[in-house]
Amino acid sequence: MKRGRTGGFTLAELLVVMTVMVILFSLASPAIRGLTGGTGRRAAVNMVVSGIEQARVLAATEGAATYLAVADVDRISPPPDSASAASLKERYHFRAFAVFREDNSTAPVSYKQISPWRSLPPSISFRRSSQLAPGSPNITFPFTPGGAQATISSPFLKISPLGEVTGATPTGPALIRIYQGFAATDREIPADPQGNETIAVSRFTGRATYQSQLPAGNP
């Protein structure tokens, strides 16, 4: 007398189910990455706009120029050892910013840190083409992640007590670009060709607004 099946799956049936699951996951992965990347970019935009507004209000209330500086780990002084440099690059290199206030009571002028260095969400970075003033040996900011005495010569956005903004170009709003990807020493590594957000900062008022989404390959 032959017995009927009492339940369970055969090996062939399990293999079929696993194959279908793998196919479905591979089809869904790009959509999942796009969703999480878009959420990270929006969070980064909110972080940066909040930082610029903090700098603008501080400049107006304290009557001193403020700065939003973007970390360029290749410009830390004194230079960290290779292991520390790799760790700092992964967390901070064109991925973090901080707000500083100009202190004219010292000679030479010093820069008081107002906010900690804040890292953008995972896999989100600042684009090198952001219209920031280039780092200068004459303007160095404290960079405690690199050591108690470390300083960094970073690209920055300067806001005067009147709200006037100094960036990389003399006319029009200063554009700060954020993209889904990573910054290497001499190049950008985008993870999503469409993953680029732009923040426009008025040169006359210092107010920041979300402008648009542009392909990551655009300047």
C-alpha positions in Angstrom: 0.0 0.0 0.0 1.5 3.4 -1.0 1.4 6.2 1.4 0.4 9.7 0.4 2.5 12.8 1.2 2.0 13.9 4.8 3.3 17.5 4.3 6.5 19.5 3.7 8.3 20.4 0.5 10.6 18.5 -1.7 14.1 19.7 -2.4 13.1 20.6 -6.0 10.2 22.8 -4.7 12.5 24.6 -2.2 15.0 25.4 -5.0 12.2 26.8 -7.2 11.0 29.0 -4.3 14.5 30.2 -3.5 15.2 31.0 -7.2 12.0 33.1 -7.5 12.9 35.0 -4.3 16.4 35.8 -5.6 14.9 37.1 -8.9 12.3 39.2 -7.1 15.0 40.7 -4.8 17.3 41.5 -7.7 14.4 43.3 -9.4 13.5 45.3 -6.3 17.0 46.3 -5.2 17.4 49.3 -7.5 14.0 50.7 -6.3 15.0 50.1 -2.6 18.3 51.8 -3.1 16.7 54.7 -4.9 14.1 55.1 -2.1 16.7 55.0 0.7 19.1 57.3 -1.2 16.3 59.8 -1.8 15.5 59.8 1.9 19.1 60.3 2.8 19.5 63.2 0.3 16.4 64.9 1.7 17.7 64.5 5.2 21.0 66.0 4.1 19.3 69.0 2.5 17.4 69.7 5.7 20.7 69.4 7.8 22.6 71.8 5.6 19.7 74.3 5.3 19.4 74.2 9.1 23.2 74.8 9.5 23.1 77.8 7.1 20.1 79.3 8.9 22.0 78.9 12.2 25.0 80.7 10.8 22.8 83.5 9.3 20.9 84.1 12.6 24.1 84.0 14.6 25.9 86.5 12.4 22.9 88.9 12.7 22.5 88.6 16.4 26.2 88.7 17.4 27.4 91.2 14.8 30.2 88.9 13.6 30.8 87.0 10.4 30.0 83.3 10.5 31.1 80.4 8.4 29.7 77.1 7.3 32.8 74.9 6.6 32.9 71.6 4.7 35.5 69.1 5.8 38.3 68.5 3.4 40.4 65.9 5.2 43.3 66.3 2.8 43.9 69.8 4.4 44.3 68.8 8.0 47.2 70.3 9.9 49.2 68.6 11.3 48.5 65.7 8.8 47.2 62.5 10.6 48.9 59.2 10.2 47.7 57.0 7.3 45.3 54.8 9.5 43.7 57.9 11.0 43.5 59.6 7.7 41.6 56.7 6.2 39.1 56.6 9.1 38.6 60.4 8.9 38.1 60.3 5.2 35.4 57.7 5.5 33.4 59.7 8.0 34.2 63.3 7.3 35.7 63.9 3.8 33.2 66.2 2.0 30.6 64.5 4.2 30.6 66.7 7.2 30.2 70.4 8.0 30.3 72.7 11.0 29.4 76.3 11.9 32.0 78.8 13.1 32.0 82.4 14.3 34.7 84.9 13.5 36.5 86.2 16.7 38.1 89.6 16.1 39.2 90.0 19.7 42.4 88.0 18.9 45.3 88.6 16.6 45.3 87.0 14.2 41.6 86.5 13.9 40.4 83.1 15.2 37.3 81.0 14.5 35.1 79.8 17.4 33.4 76.5 16.7 29.6 76.9 17.3 28.3 73.5 16.2 30.1 70.1 16.1 31.2 68.5 12.8 28.0 66.9 11.6 28.2 64.0 9.1 25.6 63.7 6.4 23.6 60.5 6.1 25.4 57.4 4.9 26.6 57.5 1.2 25.7 61.2 0.9 28.4 63.8 0.2 29.0 67.4 -0.8 29.9 67.9 -4.4 33.2 69.6 -5.1 31.5 71.9 -7.6 29.5 73.5 -4.8 30.0 77.3 -4.9 32.0 77.7 -1.7 35.0 79.9 -1.2 38.1 77.7 -1.5 40.1 76.7 1.5 42.8 79.3 2.4 45.9 78.9 4.6 44.8 82.2 6.2 41.5 80.8 7.3 41.8 77.6 9.3 39.1 76.0 11.5 39.4 73.8 14.6 39.0 70.1 13.6 39.0 68.1 16.9 38.2 64.8 15.2 41.8 65.0 13.9 43.2 65.8 17.4 42.9 68.4 20.1 45.3 70.8 18.2 44.2 69.9 14.7 43.0 72.6 12.2 41.5 72.3 8.8 41.6 74.6 5.7 38.2 73.9 4.3 35.9 75.2 1.6 33.4 77.6 3.3 30.4 79.8 3.0 30.8 83.1 4.8 27.8 85.1 6.0 28.3 88.7 7.2 26.2 90.3 10.0 24.1 91.9 7.2 23.4 88.6 5.6 25.7 89.0 2.7 27.3 85.8 1.5 30.8 85.1 0.2 31.2 82.0 -1.9 33.1 81.0 -5.0 31.3 83.2 -7.6 30.6 86.9 -7.4 27.0 86.9 -8.8 23.8 85.0 -8.3 23.0 82.6 -5.4 25.7 80.4 -4.1 24.8 76.8 -5.0 25.6 74.0 -2.6 25.2 70.6 -4.2 24.7 67.3 -2.4 24.9 63.9 -4.1 24.6 60.2 -3.5 28.2 59.0 -3.6 31.6 59.5 -2.2 34.5 61.9 -2.5 38.0 60.5 -3.3 41.1 62.6 -3.1 40.8 64.0 -6.6 37.4 62.9 -7.9 33.8 62.1 -7.1 32.3 58.6 -7.1 28.6 58.9 -7.7 26.4 56.0 -6.6 23.3 57.2 -8.4 23.4 59.2 -11.7 20.1 61.0 -10.6 21.2 61.5 -7.0 22.0 65.2 -6.9 20.3 67.9 -4.8 20.9 71.7 -5.0 20.6 74.3 -2.3 20.5 77.9 -3.3 21.8 80.5 -0.8 20.9 84.2 -1.5 24.0 86.4 -1.6 22.0 89.3 -0.2 20.1 87.7 2.7 21.9 84.5 3.4 18.7 82.5 3.3 18.9 79.0 2.0 16.3 77.2 -0.1 16.0 73.8 -1.8 16.4 74.6 -5.5 16.2 71.4 -7.6 17.3 67.9 -8.3 19.9 67.6 -11.1 21.8 64.6 -12.6 25.0 63.8 -10.7 27.0 64.4 -13.8 26.0 68.1 -14.1 28.5 70.7 -12.9 
